[in-house]
Amino acid sequence: MSIAQSLVGIVQQEMAKHGVTRLVSVLVRHGALAAVVPHALEFAWQAVTQDTPLAGARLDMEEVPVRLRCSSCGKEFSPEECDRLMLIPCPSCGEDLGHEVLEGKELYIENLEAE
């Protein structure tokens, strides 16, 4: 719910800045590790925009896959499964620990469509 409320605040600020009054859609990009549950966020979005000028606006979501850099050999790779992120072997050298997360933790508004 708090993520949806924050999104509404940001959207309202951007709409005011650009002089638009009707929101058509908002695209949110979220990393696979960002702890975003798409159905829950969509439900919360509908709840917090109900009876506001944003009511009826579509919330589109796009998940950003995890991309890691091996702590040993530096190879960049994307694991097939992220449920055990602490022990993911590098496909190049086999190192299990200490990989740097390059992508997959982000949460941001990519695009607004408004009139």
C-alpha positions in Angstrom: 0.0 0.0 0.0 2.8 2.4 0.8 4.4 1.9 -2.6 1.1 2.7 -4.3 0.7 5.8 -2.2 4.2 7.0 -3.0 3.6 6.4 -6.7 0.4 8.5 -6.5 2.3 11.3 -4.9 5.0 11.2 -7.6 2.5 11.0 -10.4 0.5 13.9 -9.0 3.7 16.1 -8.8 4.6 15.3 -12.4 1.1 15.9 -13.7 1.1 19.3 -11.9 4.6 20.1 -13.3 3.5 19.4 -16.9 0.0 20.9 -16.6 -2.0 17.7 -17.4 -5.1 16.7 -15.6 -6.0 13.2 -16.7 -3.7 10.2 -16.3 -4.1 7.4 -18.8 -1.4 5.0 -17.7 1.8 4.7 -15.6 4.6 2.2 -16.3 6.5 1.0 -13.2 9.7 -1.0 -13.6 10.5 -3.2 -10.7 13.5 -5.5 -10.1 12.9 -9.1 -9.4 14.6 -8.5 -6.0 12.5 -5.4 -5.2 9.9 -7.3 -3.1 7.1 -6.1 -5.3 4.1 -8.3 -5.7 2.5 -7.2 -9.0 -1.1 -8.2 -8.1 -0.9 -6.6 -4.7 0.5 -3.4 -6.1 -2.2 -3.3 -8.8 -4.9 -3.8 -6.1 -3.4 -1.1 -3.9 -3.1 1.3 -6.9 -6.8 0.8 -7.6 -7.6 1.4 -3.9 -5.6 4.6 -3.5 -6.7 6.1 -6.8 -10.4 5.5 -6.3 -12.4 8.7 -6.1 -9.4 10.8 -7.2 -8.5 12.3 -10.6 -6.3 9.3 -11.2 -9.2 6.8 -10.9 -9.3 4.5 -13.9 -5.7 5.0 -14.9 -3.9 1.8 -16.0 -0.9 0.6 -13.9 1.5 -1.3 -16.1 4.4 -3.1 -14.6 7.5 -4.5 -16.1 9.9 -6.7 -14.1 13.6 -6.2 -14.5 15.5 -9.5 -14.3 18.4 -10.0 -11.9 21.9 -9.4 -13.4 25.0 -10.2 -11.4 28.8 -9.7 -11.7 30.9 -12.5 -10.4 33.1 -11.5 -7.4 35.9 -13.8 -8.6 36.2 -13.5 -12.4 34.0 -10.4 -13.1 31.7 -12.2 -15.6 28.2 -10.7 -15.8 25.3 -13.2 -15.8 21.6 -13.6 -15.0 20.7 -16.5 -12.8 17.8 -18.7 -13.8 16.4 -18.8 -10.3 16.6 -16.0 -7.7 15.1 -17.7 -4.7 18.5 -18.7 -3.3 20.5 -15.6 -4.3 23.2 -16.1 -1.7 24.5 -19.3 -3.4 24.4 -18.9 -7.2 27.4 -20.3 -9.0 29.0 -18.3 -11.7 28.6 -20.0 -15.0 32.2 -19.1 -15.9 34.2 -20.0 -12.8 31.8 -21.6 -10.4 32.2 -19.1 -7.6 29.1 -19.2 -5.3 29.4 -16.1 -3.1 29.8 -12.4 -3.1 28.4 -11.5 -6.5 27.5 -7.8 -7.1 23.9 -7.1 -8.1 23.9 -4.9 -11.2 20.2 -5.0 -11.9 17.1 -6.4 -10.2 16.6 -4.2 -7.1 15.2 -1.1 -8.8 11.7 0.4 -8.5 10.9 3.4 -10.5 8.3 5.1 -12.8 9.5 4.6 -16.4 6.7 6.4 -18.2 3.5 8.4 -17.7 0.8 8.8 -20.3 -1.5 11.7 -19.5 -3.7 14.3 -21.2 
